[in-house]
Amino acid sequence: NQQIELTLNFPNDSSNPSNLCINNAGDELYYLYANSIYKMNINQTSLPSNSFVTTYAYGVGLDPSTGYLFIADPVNFTGNGVVRWYNSSGSLVDTAVVGIIPNGFYFWEP
């Protein structure tokens, strides 16, 4: 019905949340805030106090088929970047060196 259900205020005025993702089940949100990735259940009524992953991220994507969270790190913005992916528990699954300034992800499901 396009009504606001909940308003959450972020504590740091110098940082804005970005890269909002939702899992395939539609019950968990992931977002980038102050150089950390946070995860919260959609039924939570307050922001999480602990980060899911603490890392610099220039882009974030959630693979709907595996549930892996992909994080793009441009390293120095002049050479190859790095992509890291994590499982839903926050454990690092793998890392790959990629091209210059990785930023976003596209997941294709046939």
C-alpha positions as CSV (number, residue, x, y, z in Angstrom):
1,N,0.0,0.0,0.0
2,Q,3.1,2.3,-0.3
3,Q,3.1,3.1,3.4
4,I,6.3,3.5,5.4
5,E,6.5,0.6,7.9
6,L,9.7,1.4,9.7
7,T,12.3,4.2,9.8
8,L,15.9,3.5,10.9
9,N,18.4,6.2,11.5
10,F,22.0,5.5,10.8
11,P,24.5,6.8,13.4
12,N,27.2,8.3,11.2
13,D,26.3,11.4,9.3
14,S,29.4,11.1,7.1
15,S,28.5,7.8,5.6
16,N,25.3,6.7,3.8
17,P,24.1,3.1,3.4
18,S,24.3,1.8,-0.2
19,N,24.2,-1.4,-2.3
20,L,21.1,-2.8,-0.8
21,C,20.5,-6.5,-1.6
22,I,17.9,-9.0,-0.5
23,N,18.3,-12.7,-0.4
24,N,16.3,-15.1,-2.6
25,A,14.0,-16.0,0.2
26,G,13.2,-12.3,0.7
27,D,13.9,-12.3,4.4
28,E,17.4,-11.0,4.8
29,L,18.9,-7.6,3.7
30,Y,22.5,-6.8,3.1
31,Y,23.9,-3.3,2.7
32,L,27.2,-1.4,2.6
33,Y,27.7,1.2,5.4
34,A,31.0,2.8,6.6
35,N,33.3,0.2,5.0
36,S,31.4,-2.7,6.3
37,I,28.7,-5.0,5.0
38,Y,25.7,-5.5,7.3
39,K,23.1,-8.2,7.3
40,M,19.7,-8.0,8.9
41,N,16.4,-9.9,8.9
42,I,13.5,-8.0,7.4
43,N,11.6,-8.3,10.7
44,Q,14.3,-6.6,12.8
45,T,13.2,-3.2,14.2
46,S,16.7,-1.9,14.8
47,L,20.0,-1.8,12.9
48,P,22.5,-4.5,13.5
49,S,25.4,-3.5,15.8
50,N,27.9,-5.9,14.4
51,S,29.0,-6.0,10.7
52,F,28.6,-9.1,8.6
53,V,31.9,-8.5,6.8
54,T,34.3,-5.6,7.4
55,T,36.1,-4.7,4.1
56,Y,36.3,-1.9,1.6
57,A,33.7,-2.5,-1.1
58,Y,33.1,-0.6,-4.3
59,G,30.3,-2.9,-5.4
60,V,28.1,-5.6,-3.8
61,G,26.0,-8.3,-5.3
62,L,24.0,-11.3,-4.0
63,D,23.9,-14.4,-6.1
64,P,20.3,-15.7,-5.9
65,S,21.2,-19.3,-6.7
66,T,24.0,-19.8,-4.2
67,G,23.3,-17.1,-1.6
68,Y,26.9,-16.0,-1.9
69,L,27.6,-12.3,-1.2
70,F,30.1,-10.9,-3.8
71,I,32.2,-7.9,-2.9
72,A,34.1,-5.9,-5.5
73,D,37.4,-4.2,-4.4
74,P,39.1,-1.9,-6.9
75,V,42.3,-2.1,-4.9
76,N,44.0,1.1,-6.1
77,F,41.7,2.1,-9.0
78,T,44.6,1.8,-11.5
79,G,45.2,-1.9,-11.8
80,N,43.3,-5.1,-11.5
81,G,40.7,-5.4,-8.8
82,V,39.7,-8.2,-6.6
83,V,36.3,-9.9,-6.0
84,R,35.7,-11.9,-2.8
85,W,32.6,-13.9,-2.1
86,Y,31.2,-15.0,1.2
87,N,28.6,-17.6,2.3
88,S,25.6,-16.7,4.4
89,S,27.5,-17.2,7.6
90,G,30.1,-14.6,6.6
91,S,32.9,-17.0,5.8
92,L,35.1,-16.3,2.9
93,V,34.4,-18.8,0.1
94,D,37.0,-17.6,-2.6
95,T,38.7,-14.7,-4.2
96,A,39.4,-13.8,-7.8
97,V,41.6,-11.2,-9.4
98,V,39.5,-9.3,-12.0
99,G,39.8,-6.3,-14.3
100,I,40.2,-2.7,-13.5
101,I,37.7,-1.0,-11.1
102,P,35.1,-3.8,-10.5
103,N,31.9,-2.3,-9.4
104,G,28.7,-4.4,-10.0
105,F,27.5,-7.9,-10.5
106,Y,24.9,-9.5,-12.8
107,F,23.7,-13.0,-12.0
108,W,22.0,-14.9,-14.8
109,E,19.8,-17.8,-14.2
110,P,18.6,-19.9,-17.2
